[in-house]
Amino acid sequence: SVVSPTHPTIVLVHGLDSSKQTWECVLAELQGSGYPALALDLRGHGESPLGVEDDFGPSALAADVKTALTALGITDKVVLVGHSMGGRVA
């Protein structure tokens, strides 16, 4: 599950030239320990389309993450964990 009444959701954001697959092992460990967690593909990476090329920067990517969380019904505080470019987005 990506929502818990006792723990904030942990959102894993990958780096440049990567995808949500980067976080497979970490995601499994977190979920196996009872923490709600998910990894997202940023636009233009993994399974996500590029979208508008002129609007591809950290602010746009951060807005995408927020939109995805809202669409998933995650409205409480989250813990954002980013690797490389994902840290800038987070």
Contact map, one row per residue, 1 for C-alpha under 8 A:
111100000000000000000000000000100001100000000000000000000000000000000000000000000000000000
111100001000000000000000000000000001110000000000000000000000000000000000010000000000000000
111110111000000000000000000000000001100000000000000000000000000000000000010000000000000000
111111111000000000000000000000000011000000000000000000000000000000000000000000000000000000
001111110000000000000000000000000000000000000000000000000000000000000000000000000000000000
000111110000000000000000000000000000000000000000000000000000000000000000000000000000000000
001111111000000000000000000000000011000000000000000000000000000000000000000000000000000000
001111111100000000000000000000000011000000000000000000000000000000000000000111100000000000
011100111110000000000000000000000011110000000000000000000000000000000000010011100000000000
000000011111000000000000000000000011110000000000000000000000000000000000000001111000000000
000000001111100000000000000000000000111100000000000000000000000000000000000001111000000000
000000000111110000010010000000000000111100000000000000000000000000000000000000011100000000
000000000011111000010000000000000000001111000000000000000000000000000000000000011110011011
000000000001111101110110000000000000001111000000000000000000000000000000000000000111110000
000000000000111111100000000000000000000000000000000000000000000000000000000000000111111000
000000000000011111000000000000000000000000000000000000000000000000000000000000000001110000
000000000000001111100000000000000000000000001000000000000000000000000000000000000000000000
000000000000011111111100000000000000000000001100000000000000000000000000000000000000000000
000000000000011011111100000000000000000111001100000000000000000000000000000000000000000000
000000000001110001111111000000000000001110000100000000000000000000000000000000000000000000
000000000000000001111111000000000000001000000000000000000000000000000000000000000000000000
000000000000010001111111100000000000000000000000000000000000000000000000000000000000000000
000000000001010000011111111000000000001000000000000000000000000000000000000000000000000000
000000000000000000011111111100000000000000000000000000000000000000000000000000000000000000
000000000000000000000111111110000000000000000000000000000000000000000000000000000000000000
000000000000000000000011111111000000000000000000000000000000000000000000000000000000000000
000000000000000000000011111111100000111000000000000000000000000000000000000000000000000000
000000000000000000000001111111110000000000000000000000000000000000000000000000000000000000
000000000000000000000000111111111000000000000000000000000000000000000000000000000000000000
000000000000000000000000011111111111100000000000000000000000000000000000000000000000000000
100000000000000000000000001111111111100000000000000000000000000000000000000000000000000000
000000000000000000000000000111111110000000000000000000000000000000000000000000000000000000
000000000000000000000000000011111110000000000000000000000000000000000000000000000000000000
000000000000000000000000000001111111000000000000000000000000000000000000000000000000000000
000100111100000000000000000001111111100000000000000000000000000000000000000000000000000000
111100111100000000000000000001100111110000000000000000000000000000000000000000000000000000
111000001111000000000000001001100011111000000000000000000000000000000000000000000000000000
010000001111000000000000001000000001111100000000000000000000000000000000000000000000000000
000000000011110000011010001000000000111110000000000000000000000000000000000000000000000000
000000000011110000110000000000000000011111000000000000000000000010000000000000000000000000
000000000000110000110000000000000000001111101111000000000000000000000000000000000000000000
000000000000110000100000000000000000000111111101000000000000100110000000000000000000000000
000000000000000000000000000000000000000011111001111000000000100100000000000000000000000000
000000000000000000000000000000000000000001111111111000000000000000000000000000000000000000
000000000000000011100000000000000000000011111111110000000000000000000000000000000000000000
000000000000000001110000000000000000000011011111000000000000000000000000000000000000000000
000000000000000000000000000000000000000010011111100000000000000000000000000000000000000000
000000000000000000000000000000000000000011111111110000000000000000000000000000000000000000
000000000000000000000000000000000000000000111011111000000000000000000000000000000000000000
000000000000000000000000000000000000000000111001111110000000000000000000000000000000000000
000000000000000000000000000000000000000000110000111110100000000000000000000000000000000000
000000000000000000000000000000000000000000000000011111110000000000000000000000000000000000
000000000000000000000000000000000000000000000000011111110000000000000000000000000000000000
000000000000000000000000000000000000000000000000000111110000000000000000000000000000000000
000000000000000000000000000000000000000000000000001111111001000000000000000000000000000000
000000000000000000000000000000000000000000000000000111111101100000000000000000000000000000
000000000000000000000000000000000000000000000000000000111111100000000000000000000000000000
000000000000000000000000000000000000000000000000000000011111110000000000000000000000000110
000000000000000000000000000000000000000000000000000000001111111000000000000000000000000010
000000000000000000000000000000000000000000000000000000111111111100000000000000000000000000
000000000000000000000000000000000000000001100000000000011111111110000000000000000000000010
000000000000000000000000000000000000000000000000000000000111111111000000000000000000000011
000000000000000000000000000000000000000000000000000000000011111111100000000000000000000000
000000000000000000000000000000000000000001100000000000000001111111110000000000000000000000
000000000000000000000000000000000000000101000000000000000000111111111000000000000000000000
000000000000000000000000000000000000000000000000000000000000011111111100000000000000000000
000000000000000000000000000000000000000000000000000000000000001111111110000000000000000000
000000000000000000000000000000000000000000000000000000000000000111111111000000000000000000
000000000000000000000000000000000000000000000000000000000000000011111111111000000000000000
000000000000000000000000000000000000000000000000000000000000000001111111111000000000000000
000000000000000000000000000000000000000000000000000000000000000000111111110000000000000000
000000000000000000000000000000000000000000000000000000000000000000011111110000000000000000
000000000000000000000000000000000000000000000000000000000000000000001111111000000000000000
011000001000000000000000000000000000000000000000000000000000000000001111111100000000000000
000000000000000000000000000000000000000000000000000000000000000000001100111110000000000000
000000010000000000000000000000000000000000000000000000000000000000000000011111000000000000
000000011000000000000000000000000000000000000000000000000000000000000000001111100000000000
000000011110000000000000000000000000000000000000000000000000000000000000000111110000000000
000000011110000000000000000000000000000000000000000000000000000000000000000011111000000000
000000000111100000000000000000000000000000000000000000000000000000000000000001111100000001
000000000111100000000000000000000000000000000000000000000000000000000000000000111110011001
000000000001111000000000000000000000000000000000000000000000000000000000000000011111111111
000000000000111000000000000000000000000000000000000000000000000000000000000000001111111000
000000000000011100000000000000000000000000000000000000000000000000000000000000000111111100
000000000000011100000000000000000000000000000000000000000000000000000000000000000111111110
000000000000111100000000000000000000000000000000000000000000000000000000000000001111111111
000000000000101000000000000000000000000000000000000000000000000000000000000000001111111111
000000000000000000000000000000000000000000000000000000000100000000000000000000000101111111
000000000000100000000000000000000000000000000000000000000110110000000000000000000100111111
000000000000100000000000000000000000000000000000000000000000010000000000000000011100011111
